[in-house]
Amino acid sequence: MTTGQQAKESRHHKRRSIPGPFMRAIVQEGYGSADVLREAQVPRPAIGENEVLVKVQAAGLDRGTWHITSGLPYALRPVYGFRAPRHPVPGLDLAGTVEAVGSQVTRFVVGDHVFGSGKGTFAEYAAAGENHLAHKPSGISFEQAAAVPVSACTALIALRAGGIDPMKASMPKEKAAASRELSVLITGASGGVGSYAVQLAKAAGARVTGVASTAKLDLVRTLGADHVIDYTTEDFADGAERYDVIIDIAGNPSVARLRRSLTPAGTAVITGGEEGGSWTGSMDRQLRAVALSPFIKQRLTMIVGTQTAGDLEHLAELLDAGTITPAIDRTFPLAQVPEAMRYFDAGKARGKVVITI
């Protein structure tokens, strides 16, 4: 066999599909509490021509996965599935090793270490689109990498919507100075998205105030916040301070309270929010804010988190440089995903919860 034939055969080998028929995974056959989750043996996923099969080393637990488990709010069930999830294996975040690649994949080969988002990541193997993955930074662990994709990408999008360019976090300080005068308030600052929003806003030169509970204020300070507010004893909307940008993450302040806390031409970005009823959750609050925005000087907007290769690659650079660091509260093995979900749902987590496979 010639050298060229050997190289071609090697490339073909790297594109071969899935070894073995079954894998361990967490499954849910209906909606509800963590009790609907159980471990089972299921077929390994097939991959399409633009997909990658990842041997999962670690997977992150995020609020979106909680929504899919609970089936709330009901308004999202046309997306998830009416009586049960269309995809019975939960999980979005992942970090692991490429096991196989589709015929059209060009950015990855078997053996690459990757992180990003996929389908059904609470399992030994998961399929992920090529455009939802990036190479894992060599200086961080799989557990740290799995804590990044959904939460950090959502933080990036929220800050951009607020007029803060997170790309400045990787620029020389003198070029990043344009954001330095911005005052930013981040609610939910100790959570998954909030922990990255604090770090990215601070690195971009903003003056950051983080809102959290008493037990989590020290974490928010460690993340780099200039000021902290304990929401159990203080009200950020008391008029003492007005902010150029508010990133409201999984909070539930009324639109009026957000407006009171903004400067006359400030921007409020709403993402998440777990109250507001079983049917719509906080979506009605977000939609009311967006509907009001054209009629006032302040800007009120909402965002939905997505994960793209470009954003993941930018985050990889910031992770490599030490500009941002994943804040991981606890790790749980795959068999203990129900316990991890209960811990997450109780609001105890400081930063991210990660599942190890």
C-alpha positions as CSV (number, residue, x, y, z in Angstrom):
1,M,0.0,0.0,0.0
2,T,1.4,3.4,-0.9
3,T,1.8,6.3,1.5
4,G,-1.1,8.1,-0.1
5,Q,-3.3,5.0,0.1
6,Q,-2.4,4.6,3.8
7,A,-3.3,8.2,4.5
8,K,-6.6,7.9,2.7
9,E,-7.3,4.6,4.6
10,S,-6.4,6.4,7.9
11,R,-8.8,9.2,7.2
12,H,-11.5,6.7,6.3
13,H,-10.9,4.9,9.5
14,K,-11.3,8.1,11.5
15,R,-14.8,8.6,9.9
16,R,-16.1,5.1,10.7
17,S,-19.1,5.0,12.9
18,I,-20.1,3.8,16.3
19,P,-18.4,0.8,18.1
20,G,-20.8,-1.4,20.1
21,P,-24.6,-1.2,20.3
22,F,-25.4,0.0,23.8
23,M,-24.4,2.5,26.5
24,R,-25.2,3.7,30.0
25,A,-27.5,6.8,30.0
26,I,-29.9,8.7,32.1
27,V,-33.5,8.6,30.7
28,Q,-36.8,10.1,31.4
29,E,-40.1,8.8,30.1
30,G,-42.3,11.7,31.3
31,Y,-42.2,15.1,33.0
32,G,-41.9,15.8,36.6
33,S,-39.4,16.1,39.5
34,A,-36.0,14.4,39.6
35,D,-37.8,11.1,40.3
36,V,-38.6,10.7,36.6
37,L,-34.9,10.2,35.9
38,R,-33.3,6.8,36.0
39,E,-30.2,5.0,34.6
40,A,-30.7,2.6,31.7
41,Q,-29.0,0.8,28.9
42,V,-29.9,2.5,25.6
43,P,-28.6,2.3,22.0
44,R,-25.6,4.5,21.2
45,P,-26.7,7.4,19.0
46,A,-26.2,7.4,15.3
47,I,-24.6,10.5,13.8
48,G,-25.4,12.5,10.6
49,E,-22.9,13.6,8.0
50,N,-22.3,16.9,9.9
51,E,-22.2,15.4,13.4
52,V,-19.6,14.1,15.8
53,L,-19.9,11.2,18.2
54,V,-18.3,12.2,21.5
55,K,-17.3,9.8,24.2
56,V,-18.5,12.0,27.1
57,Q,-16.2,12.6,30.0
58,A,-18.3,15.2,31.8
59,A,-21.6,17.0,31.2
60,G,-22.9,20.2,32.7
61,L,-26.3,20.6,34.4
62,D,-28.1,23.8,33.3
63,R,-31.4,25.5,33.7
64,G,-32.6,24.4,30.3
65,T,-32.1,20.7,31.2
66,W,-34.2,21.4,34.3
67,H,-37.0,22.8,32.2
68,I,-37.0,19.7,30.0
69,T,-37.1,17.4,33.0
70,S,-40.0,19.3,34.6
71,G,-41.8,20.0,31.4
72,L,-42.3,23.6,32.6
73,P,-43.5,26.0,31.5
74,Y,-46.2,24.3,29.5
75,A,-45.9,26.8,26.7
76,L,-42.6,25.1,25.7
77,R,-44.0,21.6,25.4
78,P,-44.6,22.0,21.6
79,V,-40.8,22.3,21.4
80,Y,-39.9,19.6,24.0
81,G,-42.8,17.1,23.4
82,F,-46.3,17.2,24.7
83,R,-46.5,14.1,27.0
84,A,-42.8,13.3,27.3
85,P,-39.5,14.6,25.9
86,R,-38.9,13.8,22.2
87,H,-35.3,13.0,23.2
88,P,-35.5,10.7,26.3
89,V,-31.9,11.3,27.3
90,P,-31.4,14.7,28.9
91,G,-28.3,16.9,29.0
92,L,-26.9,19.7,26.7
93,D,-23.3,20.6,27.9
94,L,-20.5,18.1,27.2
95,A,-16.8,17.7,27.2
96,G,-15.1,14.5,25.9
97,T,-13.2,12.7,23.2
98,V,-14.2,12.4,19.6
99,E,-15.1,8.7,18.9
100,A,-16.4,9.1,15.3
101,V,-17.1,11.8,12.8
102,G,-19.7,12.2,10.0
103,S,-18.6,12.3,6.3
104,Q,-18.8,16.1,6.0
105,V,-17.0,16.9,9.2
106,T,-13.7,18.8,8.6
107,R,-12.8,20.4,11.9
108,F,-12.4,17.3,14.1
109,V,-10.8,13.9,13.9
110,V,-11.0,10.8,16.2
111,G,-9.2,11.4,19.4
112,D,-9.7,15.2,19.6
113,H,-10.6,16.6,23.0
114,V,-13.7,18.8,22.5
115,F,-16.4,20.7,24.4
116,G,-19.7,22.2,23.4
117,S,-23.3,21.2,23.3
118,G,-25.0,18.0,22.1
119,K,-28.1,15.9,22.3
120,G,-28.5,13.6,25.4
121,T,-25.2,14.3,27.1
122,F,-26.1,12.5,30.3
123,A,-24.7,9.3,28.7
124,E,-21.5,7.6,27.8
125,Y,-21.8,8.8,24.2
126,A,-23.6,11.8,22.7
127,A,-24.0,13.2,19.2
128,A,-23.2,16.8,18.6
129,G,-23.2,19.1,15.5
130,E,-19.8,20.1,14.3
131,N,-20.8,23.7,14.6
132,H,-21.7,23.3,18.2
133,L,-18.2,22.1,19.3
134,A,-14.7,23.5,19.8
135,H,-11.4,22.0,20.8
136,K,-11.0,21.8,24.6
137,P,-8.3,24.1,26.0
138,S,-5.4,21.9,27.1
139,G,-5.0,23.8,30.4
140,I,-8.4,22.9,31.8
141,S,-10.0,19.6,32.8
142,F,-13.0,17.9,31.1
143,E,-15.1,18.8,34.2
144,Q,-14.2,22.5,33.9
145,A,-14.8,22.4,30.1
146,A,-18.3,20.8,30.6
147,A,-19.3,23.7,32.8
148,V,-18.8,26.3,30.1
149,P,-20.9,25.9,26.9
150,V,-24.5,26.7,27.7
151,S,-23.9,29.1,30.6
152,A,-20.9,31.0,29.2
153,C,-22.4,31.3,25.7
154,T,-25.6,32.7,27.2
155,A,-23.6,35.2,29.2
156,L,-21.8,36.3,26.0
157,I,-25.1,36.9,24.2
158,A,-26.6,38.8,27.1
159,L,-23.6,41.1,27.4
160,R,-23.6,41.8,23.6
161,A,-27.3,42.6,23.8
162,G,-26.5,45.1,26.6
163,G,-23.9,46.8,24.4
164,I,-20.9,45.3,26.1
165,D,-18.4,43.7,23.8
166,P,-17.0,40.6,25.5
167,M,-14.4,40.4,22.7
168,K,-12.7,43.3,24.6
169,A,-11.9,40.8,27.3
170,S,-9.1,39.5,25.1
171,M,-7.9,43.0,24.0
172,P,-5.1,45.1,25.5
173,K,-6.4,47.1,28.4
174,E,-6.1,50.4,26.6
175,K,-8.3,49.2,23.7
176,A,-10.9,47.8,26.2
177,A,-11.2,51.1,28.0
178,A,-14.3,52.1,26.0
179,S,-16.5,49.9,28.3
180,R,-14.8,51.1,31.5
181,E,-17.4,53.8,32.3
182,L,-20.4,51.4,32.0
183,S,-22.0,50.4,35.3
184,V,-23.5,46.9,35.1
185,L,-25.8,45.1,37.5
186,I,-26.1,41.3,37.2
187,T,-28.8,39.5,39.1
188,G,-28.3,35.8,39.7
189,A,-24.6,36.6,39.8
190,S,-23.6,33.4,41.6
191,G,-25.3,31.0,39.2
192,G,-24.0,29.3,36.0
193,V,-24.7,32.2,33.6
194,G,-24.2,34.9,36.2
195,S,-20.7,33.6,37.2
196,Y,-19.5,34.0,33.6
197,A,-21.4,37.3,33.0
198,V,-19.6,38.9,36.0
199,Q,-16.2,37.7,34.8
200,L,-16.7,38.7,31.1
201,A,-18.2,42.1,32.0
202,K,-15.4,42.9,34.4
203,A,-12.7,41.8,31.9
204,A,-14.3,44.0,29.2
205,G,-13.8,47.0,31.5
206,A,-17.2,47.5,33.1
207,R,-17.9,48.4,36.7
208,V,-19.8,45.3,38.0
209,T,-22.4,44.9,40.8
210,G,-23.5,41.4,41.5
211,V,-26.7,40.4,43.2
212,A,-26.9,37.1,45.2
213,S,-27.9,35.6,48.5
214,T,-25.9,36.0,51.7
215,A,-24.1,32.6,51.4
216,K,-23.0,33.3,47.9
217,L,-21.6,36.8,48.1
218,D,-18.1,35.7,48.7
219,L,-18.1,33.7,45.4
220,V,-19.4,36.8,43.5
221,R,-16.5,38.9,45.0
222,T,-14.0,36.2,44.0
223,L,-15.4,36.3,40.4
224,G,-14.3,40.0,40.3
225,A,-17.4,42.0,41.1
226,D,-16.7,45.5,42.3
227,H,-19.8,45.6,44.5
228,V,-22.2,43.0,45.8
229,I,-25.9,43.2,46.9
230,D,-27.4,40.7,49.2
231,Y,-31.0,40.4,47.9
232,T,-32.2,39.0,51.2
233,T,-31.5,42.3,53.0
234,E,-31.1,44.9,50.2
235,D,-33.1,46.1,47.3
236,F,-31.1,46.9,44.1
237,A,-34.1,49.0,43.0
238,D,-34.2,51.3,46.0
239,G,-32.9,54.3,43.9
240,A,-29.5,54.5,45.5
241,E,-27.8,53.5,42.3
242,R,-28.8,53.5,38.6
243,Y,-27.0,51.3,36.1
244,D,-26.2,51.6,32.4
245,V,-26.9,47.9,31.9
246,I,-28.8,45.3,33.9
247,I,-28.4,41.6,33.0
248,D,-31.4,39.9,34.7
249,I,-30.6,36.2,35.0
250,A,-33.2,33.9,36.5
251,G,-34.5,36.8,38.6
252,N,-38.1,38.0,38.7
253,P,-38.1,41.8,39.2
254,S,-41.0,43.5,37.6
255,V,-40.4,45.6,34.5
256,A,-41.1,48.7,36.6
257,R,-38.4,47.8,39.1
258,L,-35.9,47.2,36.3
259,R,-36.7,50.6,34.8
260,R,-36.3,52.3,38.1
261,S,-32.8,50.9,38.4
262,L,-31.7,51.9,34.9
263,T,-30.1,55.2,33.8
264,P,-32.5,57.2,31.5
265,A,-31.0,55.6,28.4
266,G,-29.9,52.3,30.0
267,T,-30.5,48.8,28.8
268,A,-32.1,45.8,30.6
269,V,-31.5,42.3,29.2
270,I,-33.8,39.6,30.5
271,T,-32.9,35.9,30.3
272,G,-34.4,33.2,32.4
273,G,-36.7,33.6,35.3
274,E,-38.4,30.6,37.0
275,E,-41.6,32.2,38.4
276,G,-44.7,33.5,36.7
277,G,-46.8,30.4,36.6
278,S,-46.7,26.9,35.1
279,W,-48.0,28.0,31.7
280,T,-45.7,30.7,30.6
281,G,-43.0,31.0,33.3
282,S,-41.4,34.4,33.0
283,M,-42.0,34.7,29.3
284,D,-44.9,37.0,29.8
285,R,-42.7,39.4,31.7
286,Q,-40.1,39.3,28.9
287,L,-42.6,39.9,26.2
288,R,-44.2,42.8,28.1
289,A,-40.7,44.4,28.4
290,V,-40.0,44.0,24.7
291,A,-43.4,45.4,23.7
292,L,-42.8,48.5,25.9
293,S,-39.3,49.2,24.7
294,P,-40.1,51.1,21.4
295,F,-42.1,53.7,23.4
296,I,-39.5,54.7,26.0
297,K,-35.9,55.9,26.0
298,Q,-34.6,53.0,27.9
299,R,-34.0,49.8,26.0
300,L,-35.6,46.5,27.3
301,T,-34.8,43.3,25.5
302,M,-34.7,39.5,26.0
303,I,-32.3,36.9,24.7
304,V,-32.2,33.1,24.2
305,G,-28.9,31.3,24.7
306,T,-27.4,29.4,21.8
307,Q,-24.0,27.7,21.4
308,T,-21.9,28.3,18.2
309,A,-18.4,27.2,17.2
310,G,-17.3,30.9,17.0
311,D,-18.4,31.7,20.5
312,L,-17.0,28.5,21.9
313,E,-13.6,29.1,20.3
314,H,-13.6,32.7,21.7
315,L,-14.3,31.3,25.2
316,A,-11.6,28.7,24.7
317,E,-9.1,31.6,24.2
318,L,-10.3,33.3,27.3
319,L,-10.1,30.1,29.3
320,D,-6.6,29.5,28.0
321,A,-5.6,33.0,29.0
322,G,-7.1,32.6,32.5
323,T,-9.5,35.6,31.8
324,I,-12.4,33.4,32.8
325,T,-12.5,30.4,35.1
326,P,-15.4,28.0,35.5
327,A,-16.9,28.1,39.0
328,I,-17.9,24.5,39.9
329,D,-19.8,23.8,43.0
330,R,-20.0,20.0,43.0
331,T,-19.6,17.0,40.7
332,F,-21.9,14.0,40.7
333,P,-21.4,10.6,38.9
334,L,-23.8,9.6,36.2
335,A,-25.8,7.3,38.5
336,Q,-26.5,10.2,40.8
337,V,-28.0,12.6,38.2
338,P,-31.4,12.6,40.2
339,E,-29.5,13.7,43.3
340,A,-27.7,16.4,41.2
341,M,-31.0,17.6,39.9
342,R,-32.5,17.9,43.4
343,Y,-29.4,19.8,44.6
344,F,-29.6,22.1,41.6
345,D,-33.4,22.7,41.9
346,A,-33.0,23.6,45.6
347,G,-30.9,26.6,44.6
348,K,-27.9,25.5,46.6
349,A,-25.3,25.6,43.8
350,R,-22.6,28.2,43.8
351,G,-21.7,28.3,40.1
352,K,-22.1,25.1,38.1
353,V,-23.0,21.5,38.8
354,V,-21.2,18.9,36.7
355,I,-21.9,15.2,35.9
356,T,-18.9,12.9,35.5
357,I,-19.2,9.9,33.3
